[in-house]
Amino acid sequence: MKADRRLKRIPVIVLTGSEAEEEIERAYDLHANCYIVKPSTLDGFVDVVRGIAAFWLGVARIPRGGGEWGAGE
């Protein structure tokens, strides 16, 4: 995905059950924007998903259009 000029700016969030250091390193080597280990409870999972949404949809700023991403290609 990050190699495709049309998709490379889309944030990539890895949400996984693995806490293995080699998996974390691999995700960032492949240009993930964050690596999150899933909580073991449903309430914890819901809180994490809400936090992800709050950050990426409310706090972070990403390109809206024009340029390579969102250009209607």
Helices and strands as residue ranges (DSSP letters): E 13-16, H 21-29, E 34-37, H 42-54, I 55-59
